[in-house]
Each structure stands twice: as C-alpha cells, then as structure tokens.
C-alpha cells in the first residue's frame, strides 16, 4: 500500500504514484503536487486519451467523446471524465471513481444486462487495485455478453485420405492420388474448434486478472465454466495472437461479439500500465470513460421508465441542426446530438446525461443550460432534462425549482439515483409529473 491510499507496483515508490478522484479539483486532493509533478501533469494533459480508452467495446456504433485527461481551472488541476491509470516517464497517475467501484460496476451490469461483480466475490478483491477491479468488471461484462449464446468456435478445414470418405470427397485431390498410383479417396471436412485467436486472447486476459484478483471467485460460476472450456482447447498459456489475427478470424452472426471481447482482452494485455516496469520511461495507460457509462446507464433506465420508444440520440440517425440556410435548405450548421430521445413522431421528451455535480454556488453551468434549451427548441420536445448522478439526499435548488418554463416547453434538472431500480422509479415519476403538467 502507498501511504494507505493505494497499491504500488514492484519497484515503484509511493512518491511515484499520484492518486486522485475524477472531477475533483486539485484543491481537494489528498496532497498537492510538487513542482516536478506539476510539470509532469502538464505533459499528461497534452496526451490524447483516445488510445487508452476501452469503452468502445460497450457499443460498437457509438462515437466516443474525446476530452483531455486533465485540465486546469481556478482550483488548479482536475481530472475530467476518465478513470484508470496512466504511466508516463516512470510516474503513475491513478484516477479513481468518486462514486466508488461498486457504483461503476453496477452501471456496467445495467448497461449490458449481465452481473459483472459476482456476489461471492464482492468482498474478495479488497487488496487489488481499484483500476484492476474496474478493468475486470468491464472485461467480464464483455466476455459474458459475447458468450450468451455460443463460445468462439471456428471451423478448420482438414484433409484426409483413405478407403472411406470423411466429410466431402475432394475430387481434384482424389484424381491426383489416382494418377500417382494410389487407390484411396481424398476428402475434406470442417472441424469445429475453440483453439483460435479470439479464444487465446480471452484466455490470456483471464490469466492476467487471475494473477491480480484474490481467489477464483472473481469470475462467477458462468464465466468459470466458459473459461474452463476455452482453456482445455487453447491450453493455459496459449501463444498471444496479433490484433490482425483477432480481427480477421472467421465469426458467425452468433459469435461475432467475441471479436470485441477479444480486442478488449488484447488491449488490456498490451496497454496496461500495471504490467510495465516502474523504471520504464515510455507512456502506457488504460482509461474508462465514466461519463459515457453514465450516459448509457441513463439511456437504459429511461428505456425501462418510459412508455414510448427510446432512442440513443448520439448517432447520425437521431441528430438535429441548430440552423438551416434559407437560400440552400440542404445546408445546415450546429449539429446537435442529445443523449436520449423519447417518442418518434413527435418527440415527447429528451434528456442529456451530465456526469458532474449539480449544485453549489454556480448551479447549472451556463453552457449546459444553453445546450439543453437548444435541444428542446430544435427537436420541439415539450419536456427536456439534464440528468446528473445523485450524490446527496438533499435536492439542489435548481432541481427543487424544476420544471422551468420556456417558450418551447419545460426544462428540468434531475439528480438521478445511481442504482438502477431507484433511478427507473424517479424517471417514471418525472414522466408522470411532466405529463400531468401539460
């Protein structure tokens, strides 16, 4: 442990690791960075997080929002929307979720409808790092989702010859053998096997987590059974596949989700700073976009609470425009992508998820207020809301005074519970109140 705040890697001193929480200003960190760390944090802020972020495995058609890992404000440095670890020039920045590991793993469970933290393992990982637990939850969810209907079995074409046909007769090969004086038959058959590139990547990632998490209960019964089948085919230590081999493996419509699980496994194995020597001067990292997790969690809860169709607004099919040219109507500017749209024709409600605090002296950020008003007017939604994670039982003033009337409809500012059932219940109440107010 490092000063009682977290684990350190072999060869890493506590002074080489800076542990902070997401969206927490520097003024509230456990300790203030020294001059060398200030310069080092400036370099971290210049890094592009795109190559480190693993959330793309959750939703293939979702374009990620890229923001700096760190930024400065009047309180100094603050972490933004990512949690995880970045190792740069021999130092490690660990960004922990301010809402806790169990909350984040609960969101992943809700989004993918799988139990990513087995109840039997809920208290077995206390000595493992926060980042390892979160990575394990994300990886476990991806593998369990991929294996809902089938394991990653692929077909291998095998040729044989003899007096009996095994599979289909190979006419050309048989003719060649006859010309060479042989009297047997050549045939081919397809052998189904789990010994392939995606399975090998998943088995190696399973081994990676098994070495870092306490006991074998972290998998859960279902994943334990699946991994036993895959290990029996690939061996406990298969050769590490390349990313090209994973992407070009033959997948059926049933097994195609294994490609994402295998890609995630490969990235964890090759980009994880936990496996980098403490004196390595290169840059490695793994990050989880927790703001995107909150967005997808809200989307899922709205789908359970609303009586109308719900769409994910952050894609090309559900976008709007702030303005159109009166000369050339096909030309527009200011494309808008609200996170959640309720109803189709017409749209009856929209929500935009904000993974930040609501409250304090400033209340709702002016930019967020203008954004919500633009969404409401562009999509002609009679009710619209910004959805924040609830961090207190007390309602912020902006929520207590909701809804707010505009020329287009009403705007609300909601702090939603971070647990699924309570979140769905509050959203259902909001829909009901909004319907009655109209």
N, C-alpha and C positions, 0 to 999 in steps of 0.2 A: 504494500500500500504506500501511496505517496502522501505524506503528511496527513493521513487519514482521509484523503479526498478521492483517491482512486488508485488503480494499479499502475505499475510501471513495467516496461519490458526489460528483459535481461540486458544489462549494460547501460540502462537509462537511469539517470539520477532524477529525483523529484524536481530539481530545478530546470530540467529539460522538458518538462510537461506543464502546459498551462491548461487548466480545466475551467470551463465557463459553461453557462446555460444559454440556450438560444433566446434571442430577443431581449437579452439582459444587458443594459448599459454597463460600461466599464466601471462607473462609479459604484456599482453594486456587486462587482466581482469579489471573490474571497480575498484576492490580493491584487494590487496594482502592478502592471508590467513595468520592469525596469527599462532603462534606455535601450539596451540591446534587444529586448523583447519588443519594444515599440517599433524599432526598425524592422524587426522580423515580421511583426504583424502587418506592417505596410506592404511587405512582399507577399504575404498571404492574401491580402486584399486585392492584389493585382492578378492572382491566379484565376483562371477560368474554372468554375466548378463543374462544367459540363462533363468532363471525362471522369469525374469522381462519383457523380450522382447515379444511384442504382434504381430509382423509382420507375424508370421507363419499363421495367419488367411487369409493372402492375397493369398497365393499359397501353396496348401497342399503338393505338391511333391518337394518343394524347401528346400534343406538343408541349414539352416542358418549358416552364418559365425560368429563365436564367437570370439570377441576380448575384452580386458579389457575395463571397463567403462572409466578409466583414465590411463594415462601413463605419464612418465617423459621424457623430453628431455632437451636440453641445455637451454631452456627458462623456465624450471620448469614444473609444471603440465599442462596437456592439456586434454580436453575431446576428445574422439575418435568418433566413428560412430553412437552414440546413442543420442537421445534427450528424455527428460522426467524428471522424478523426482525419487530420491531415498532418503528415510528417514532412517537414521541409528543413533541409540543412541541419539535420541532427536534432531538431526540436520537434515536439508534438503538440498540436492544438487539439484538444478534445472538447467537443461541443455536445453537451448533454441536453435532453429534453426538459424544459422547465416544468412540464406537466407530468413527468415520470414515465418510466419504461412501460409499466402496465397499461397506462392510457394509450400510448402509441401502438403497442401490440394489440390492444383491443380494437383500435381503428383498422389495423390491417386485417384482423379477423372479420370485422364487419364488412369491409370492402370486398374481400374475396370469399366471404361466407365459409371460412374454414377456421378451426381452432388452432391458432398459431402458437399458443403457450399452453401446453398440456397441464391440466390441473395438478397432476402428480409431480410436475417439475416446477411448479410455481415458486417454491422456496428452495430449489436445489441449485440456483445459479447465483447465489448471493456473492460468491467470491469471484465470479467472472466479471469482465468489464462491461460497462453499460453498452458500449458500442458493439461488443460481441453479441450481447443478448438481442440487440435490435437487428443486427445483421442476421442472426439465426432466425428471428421471427419473420423477417422478410423472405429469407431463403426457404424456410419451412412452408410458408404460405404459397410460394411459387411452385414448389415441388408437389405439395398436396393438391393444389389446383390442377396441375398437369396430370397427376395420377388419379383423377376422379373416375376415369373410365378405362384407362389402359396404361400399362407401363411402356417405356420407349423401346418397343421391339421392332427390329428392322429385318428385312429379308436379304439373305445372302445366296447368290446363285452358285450351286455346287454341281460339278460334272462328275460322272462316274461311268464305268463300262463293265459289262458282264453279260451273262446269258439272260438276265431279266432286266426289265425296264424299271428304273426308279424315277418316277416323275413323268417327264415327257421325253420321247425319243428324239435325239439330236440327229437329224437326217444327214447333215453335212459331215459331222464327226464320224458317224457310222460308215459313210461311204469312204472316207479317208482310211479308216481302220480296215475295211474290207480290201481296199486297194493295197494295203500293206500286208495282207495275208492273214489278218485276224478274222475270227468268225463270231465275235461277240457284238453286242449292241452298245452304242453310246447314248447316254440320256442325261438330262439335267433336271434339277429340282431346286425349289427355293426353300431354304432352311431358315426358320424364324429364330432370331437370337437377340438376347439383351446385351450382348457384348458389342458395343458400338460407341461412337464418340460421345453422344449426349449422356448415355448411361455412365461412361467413365468420368465425365466432368462432374456429374452429380455425386458419384461415389467418393471422388476426391474431396469435394466440398463437405460431404458428410463426415469424412475423416478429419478434416480441418476443424469443424465445430466440435467433434467428439473429443479432440485433444484439448479444447479450451473451455468446455462446459462441464460442470460437475455431474458425474454419473451418466447413465444411458437413458434416464427418464426424460431428458430434454426433448427427445424425438416424439414421444407419444406412441401408442400402440400401432396405429395405422401406418405411420411413417416407418416405424421399426420393422414391420413386416415387409414393406416395399423395399427398404434398403437391403434387407436380408436376401431378397430375390436378386436384386441387381448385383450385390457383391458376389453371390455364388456364380454369376455369369462373367463378370469382369475381373474378379479377384479383388482382394482387399487393397492392393496398391496398383491399379492399372496405369498404363502409360498416359501421361497428360495429353489430351487432344489439343489441336490448334483450334482457334476460333473459326477458321475456314472450314475445318472438318465438321464442326458443330453445325454451322450454317448450311452446309451443302449435304448433310445427311438426309436420307430419304425419310420423310414424315408422311403419315396418313392424316386425313382430316381429324381422326381421333387422337393421334399422338403429337399433333403439331405444337401443342402448348409446351411440350418438353423442350422445344428449341429455346424458348425464353428461359425456362428453368436452367437449362444447360449453359446458356450465355451468362446468366446471373452467377452461376457457380464458377464459371471461368473468370469472370471479372473479380469476384471475391478472392479467388486464389491468386490472381496476378496483380491486383491493385491494392491489396490490403496493407496498410502501414504496420499492422501488428506482426507481419512476417518479415519486416525489413530490419536489418541490424541497426542498433542505436547510433552507430557512428557513420551510417550511410548519409551522404550529403545530397542525394537525389530527392525528388519530390514524389510522394505517394499519398493516396488518400481514398477513403470511402465515405460517402455522404448520403444521407437520406433526406429528401425534400419533404420536410414535415408539413409545410404549407399545402403541398399537393395532397398529402394524406388527409389533411383536414377537409380539403375541398371534396375529395372523393367520399369521405365519411359523411359529410353533409348531403351530398348527392344521394347516397344510399338511404339515409334517413328520410329525406324528402320523398323518395320513391315509396317508402312504407307509410308515410303520413298522408300523402295527397290522394285524392280520389280520381285525379286526371292523369294523363300521360306525362311523364317526366323525362326531360332530355338533358344531356350534358351539353352546355352551351359553348364550351371551349373547343369548337371544331368548325370547319368550313360550312357545314350544313346548317348551323344554328347561329350564324353571325348576323349582325346588323351594321348599319352605317350611320355615322353622325350627320353627314350631309351628302347631298347629291347635286350634281351640276344641273342648272335649269336649261343650259344650252345643249349639253350632251348627257341625258339621263343615265347612260351606262357608266358614266364616270362618278366616282364617289370618293370620299375621304373619311378617315376616322373609323376604321372597322372596330366593332365592339363585340366582345365575347363574354357575356355574363356566364357565371358558372352553372347555374341551374335554371331551366325554363319549365314552367308548369303549364299544361294545356298546349294545344297546337293551333287551332284557328277558331277563336282568338287565343292568344297567350293570356292566361289569367293571373299569373304570378311569376316573379323571378327572384332569385337570391344570388348573392355573391358572397363567397366564403372569405373571411379575413382571419388569418392566423396571427392575431395580435391581441393586445389588451384593449378593451373598451372601458373608458372611464378616465379618471384623473382630471387634471385641470383643463387639458385641451379637449377632452371628449372625442367625438368623431373627427378623424382627420379631414381637413377640407377637401383634399384630393379625392378621398373615398366618397364623401358626400356628393361632390360634383359627378363622380363616376356613376354612382347609383342613380342620380337624377337623369343622367344621360341615358342609361339603360332603360329606365322607366318610360321616358318620353319616346325613345327610338322604337322600342318594342310595344309601346302602347299598353303596358301592363298596369292594371288598376292598383295592384299592390306589389311592393318590392321591399326587399330587406337586405341588410348586411348581416351576416351570421358570424359571430365571434365565439370562441370557446369560453365557457363559463369558468372563471377562476375564483369566484366568491359566491356566497349565498345571497349577498346583497345585490340588488339590481342597480346598475349605473343610471344616472339621471336621464341620459339620452334614451334609455330603454323604458324607464318609468313613464316618460312623456310620449312614448310611441303609441299609436302611429302619428306621423307628421303629415299634414295635408299639403299637397302641392296642386298646381293647376292640372296635372295629369292623373293624380291618384294619391295614394298614401305611401309614405316611406317608414319603415320600421328598422330599429337597431336591436338585434336579438343576441343575447348571450345564451348559447345552447349548451346543455349538459354534454359532457364528453363520453358518457355511457349511452349505448345505443337505445335501449328501451325508453329511458328518460328523455333523450333527445327527440325520439319519434313522438312521444307524448306531448312535448312542448310545441313541436311543429304542428301537430294536429290541432292543438288549442289555438295556435296563431292563425291557421287557415280558417278555423271556425269563427274566431272573433272578427277576422277580416271580412268573411262572407257576410256576417250579420251587420257589420258597419256599413256595408254597401246597400 
